[in-house]
């Protein structure tokens, strides 16, 4: 298991991972270079996406509890040219909204029913991992990918199980148990049934296991790295089904 960083640390990590993405964009010789892990996007669309995401979640947090997602104010056309500056401003808007709200404030989220709180603290956690994965995307596009920092990757793997698996609905294959094991010492055991996914304790047996550094685990779960980036053991079909199961669109 892993420990989620404190709220203020999450805010620092949002800034850090978002800055890592912008640094990759700023260093790119061509903002229209394709992003291998998001092949439909050039690099400029990737940074625009994170900008839009940060503005959206800033609006959601600022609005407080709601049954509907927010509709952020559109960015003026005159601002669109400064991709890096616009992204930096959006990150600060998000961090400012989170800090003003505090970790326990309720807000709209898309993971209702997963058991994950619908709070600004949960948004902060989620946005660390979103920024981290997209920073890797940007680095990959510029030919200099870096591992996701350990503290982010460990918590990101746990959060992926909580949110992506927790909202994926019934497991559509035969019941199975899968172990995820980070080189850094953390492990997670997932039980997959017609009721969905849930974590169980380590006394249960597994049908398949994945082993590797926490960064590689997280990036493989997010489909940024292939299954063979990790050491698999057991039923490969179960592992392939697990990785293709959640809708990450």
C-alpha positions in Angstrom: 0.0 0.0 0.0 1.0 3.6 -0.3 0.3 6.8 1.6 -1.4 9.8 -0.2 0.6 12.9 0.3 -0.7 15.7 2.5 -3.0 18.3 0.8 -0.4 21.0 0.6 2.1 18.5 -0.8 -0.4 17.6 -3.5 -0.7 21.2 -4.5 3.1 21.4 -4.8 3.1 18.2 -6.9 0.5 19.6 -9.2 2.7 22.6 -9.8 5.8 20.5 -10.2 4.4 18.0 -12.7 2.6 20.7 -14.7 5.9 22.7 -14.9 7.6 19.5 -16.1 5.1 19.3 -19.0 5.7 23.0 -19.8 9.4 22.6 -19.7 9.2 19.8 -22.3 6.9 21.9 -24.5 9.3 24.9 -24.2 12.2 22.7 -25.2 10.5 21.2 -28.2 11.8 22.4 -31.6 8.3 22.1 -33.0 5.0 22.4 -31.1 3.3 20.4 -33.8 5.4 17.2 -33.2 3.1 14.3 -32.6 2.7 12.8 -29.1 3.4 9.0 -29.5 1.3 8.1 -26.5 -1.6 10.3 -27.7 -1.1 9.9 -31.4 -4.1 12.0 -32.4 -2.5 15.0 -30.7 0.4 17.3 -31.6 2.3 18.7 -28.6 0.4 22.0 -28.7 -2.9 20.1 -28.2 -1.5 18.2 -25.2 -0.7 21.5 -23.4 -4.0 22.9 -24.4 -5.7 19.9 -23.0 -4.0 20.2 -19.6 -4.8 23.9 -19.6 -8.5 23.1 -20.2 -8.4 20.4 -17.5 -7.0 22.7 -14.9 -9.5 25.5 -15.7 -12.3 23.0 -15.5 -11.4 21.6 -12.1 -10.7 25.1 -10.8 -14.3 26.0 -11.7 -15.6 22.8 -10.2 -13.8 23.3 -6.9 -14.8 27.0 -6.7 -18.5 26.1 -7.4 -18.7 23.8 -4.4 -21.2 20.9 -4.2 -23.2 20.5 -7.4 -25.1 17.9 -9.4 -23.7 19.2 -12.7 -20.2 19.8 -14.0 -19.1 23.4 -14.4 -18.9 25.3 -17.7 -15.6 27.4 -17.5 -15.4 30.7 -19.3 -13.9 30.3 -22.7 -10.4 31.6 -23.3 -10.2 34.6 -25.6 -8.7 33.9 -29.1 -6.0 36.5 -28.4 -4.7 34.4 -25.5 -4.4 31.2 -27.4 -0.9 31.9 -28.9 0.9 31.8 -25.6 0.5 28.1 -24.8 3.0 27.9 -22.0 1.9 31.1 -20.3 -1.8 30.1 -20.6 -1.0 26.7 -19.1 1.0 28.3 -16.2 -1.9 30.6 -15.4 -4.4 27.7 -15.5 -2.3 25.7 -13.1 -2.2 28.7 -10.6 -5.9 29.1 -11.0 -6.4 25.4 -10.1 -4.0 25.5 -7.1 -5.5 28.8 -5.9 -9.0 27.3 -6.0 -7.9 24.2 -4.2 -6.1 26.1 -1.5 -9.0 28.5 -0.9 -11.4 25.5 -0.6 -9.3 23.3 1.6 -9.2 19.5 1.3 -12.7 18.7 2.7 -14.9 20.9 0.6 -17.4 19.1 -1.6 -17.6 19.6 -5.3 -18.8 17.9 -8.5 -16.6 15.0 -9.7 -17.1 12.3 -12.3 -16.3 9.4 -9.9 -19.5 9.3 -7.9 -20.2 5.8 -6.7 -16.6 4.7 -6.6 -16.2 5.3 -2.9 -13.7 8.0 -3.5 -14.8 11.3 -1.8 -16.3 14.0 -4.0 -14.1 16.7 -2.4 -11.4 19.2 -3.4 -8.8 17.0 -1.7 -9.7 14.1 -4.0 -9.6 16.5 -7.0 -6.1 17.6 -5.9 -4.9 14.0 -5.8 -6.4 13.2 -9.2 -4.8 16.3 -10.8 -1.4 15.3 -9.6 -1.6 12.1 -11.5 -3.2 13.6 -14.6 -0.4 16.2 -14.8 2.3 13.5 -14.1 1.0 11.3 -16.9 0.8 14.2 -19.4 4.2 15.4 -18.4 5.5 12.0 -19.5 3.5 12.3 -22.7 5.2 15.7 -23.4 8.7 14.3 -22.5 8.1 11.3 -24.8 7.2 13.6 -27.7 10.5 15.4 -27.3 12.5 12.3 -27.0 13.5 12.6 -23.3 10.9 10.7 -21.2 11.6 10.6 -17.4 10.1 8.3 -14.8 7.2 9.6 -12.8 8.5 10.5 -9.3 8.2 7.7 -6.9 5.8 9.4 -4.5 3.5 10.3 -7.4 3.7 6.9 -9.0 2.9 4.9 -5.9 -0.1 7.0 -4.9 -1.1 7.2 -8.6 -1.3 3.4 -8.8 -3.5 3.3 -5.7 -5.7 6.1 -7.1 -6.0 4.4 -10.4 -7.4 1.3 -8.7 -9.8 3.5 -6.6 -11.1 5.7 -9.4 -10.5 4.1 -12.9 -11.3 0.5 -11.7 -13.9 1.8 -9.2 -16.0 3.4 -11.9 -15.5 0.8 -14.7 -18.6 -1.2 -13.7 -18.9 -5.0 -13.7 -15.8 -7.0 -14.7 -16.9 -8.5 -18.1 -14.7 -11.6 -17.9 -14.4 -14.6 -15.6 -13.6 -13.6 -12.0 -9.9 -13.2 -11.3 -7.4 -11.7 -8.8 -4.5 -9.7 -10.0 -1.5 -8.5 -7.9 0.4 -5.3 -8.7 3.8 -5.2 -7.1 6.1 -2.1 -7.2 9.8 -2.6 -6.9 9.7 0.1 -4.2 7.9 -2.3 -1.9 4.2 -1.5 -2.3 1.7 -4.1 -3.5 -2.0 -4.1 -4.4 -4.3 -7.1 -4.8 -7.4 -6.5 -7.0 -10.4 -8.9 -7.0 -12.4 -8.6 -10.3 -15.9 -9.9 -10.4 -19.3 -9.1 -11.8 -19.7 -6.6 -9.0 -16.6 -4.7 -10.3 -13.2 -4.3 -8.7 -12.1 -4.2 -5.1 -8.9 -4.4 -3.2 -8.5 -7.4 -1.0 -5.8 -8.3 1.5 -2.6 -10.1 0.5 -3.6 -13.5 1.9 -5.6 -14.3 -1.2 -4.0 -16.2 -4.2 -3.8 -14.6 -7.6 -4.4 -15.6 -11.2 -1.8 -13.2 -12.5 0.7 -10.6 -11.2 2.7 -7.6 -12.5 6.0 -6.6 -11.2 8.1 -3.4 -11.9 9.0 0.1 -10.8 6.1 2.2 -9.6 6.5 4.6 -12.5 6.2 1.7 -15.0 3.2 0.3 -13.2 1.4 3.6 -13.3 2.3 4.3 -17.0 1.3 0.8 -18.0 -2.1 1.2 -16.3 -2.6 4.5 -18.2 -1.6 2.7 -21.4 1.5 4.8 -21.9 3.8 1.7 -21.8 3.1 -1.8 -23.2 2.4 -4.7 -20.9 5.8 -6.1 -21.6 7.4 -3.1 -19.9 6.6 -5.1 -16.7 7.4 -8.6 -15.6 4.2 -10.6 -15.8 3.4 -13.9 -14.1 0.4 -16.1 -14.4 -2.5 -15.8 -16.9 -1.5 -13.3 -19.5 -5.0 -13.0 -20.9 -6.2 -11.8 -17.4 -3.5 -9.1 -17.5 -4.4 -8.0 -21.0 -8.1 -7.8 -20.1 -7.3 -5.8 -17.0 -5.3 -3.2 -18.9 -7.9 -2.8 -21.6 -10.9 -2.7 -19.2 -11.4 0.8 -17.9 -12.6 3.5 -20.3 -9.8 6.1 -20.2 -11.3 8.4 -22.8 
